């Protein structure tokens, strides 16, 4: 009985400590993984102003290039990079080294989903 009470007190203490963040949690940055010479699936719900991470898990160098989207990440093997989406619409993304690698992003105007 006393042991159970002590355990409950410890759990409550931990919950209290973790529920006092210094700042509101940041919105997680969606990640597109590049693997086996292909872009992973495009995240849903992207909008202008959002950040988007590309992570190259291949042993080859790749880029995440979108002239319409205004970004061009050059990613060494195992590297990652973040872009901020600045233009709405359907954005074609490709790799400059491997033109067969393509990805279609749908970006909504800011403030909408
Ligand atoms: Cu590539």
Boltz pocket constraint, residues with backbone or C-beta under 6 A from the ligand:
constraints:
  - pocket:
      binder: B
      contacts: [[A, 61], [A, 62], [A, 63], [A, 95], [A, 96], [A, 97], [A, 98], [A, 101]]
      max_distance: 6.0
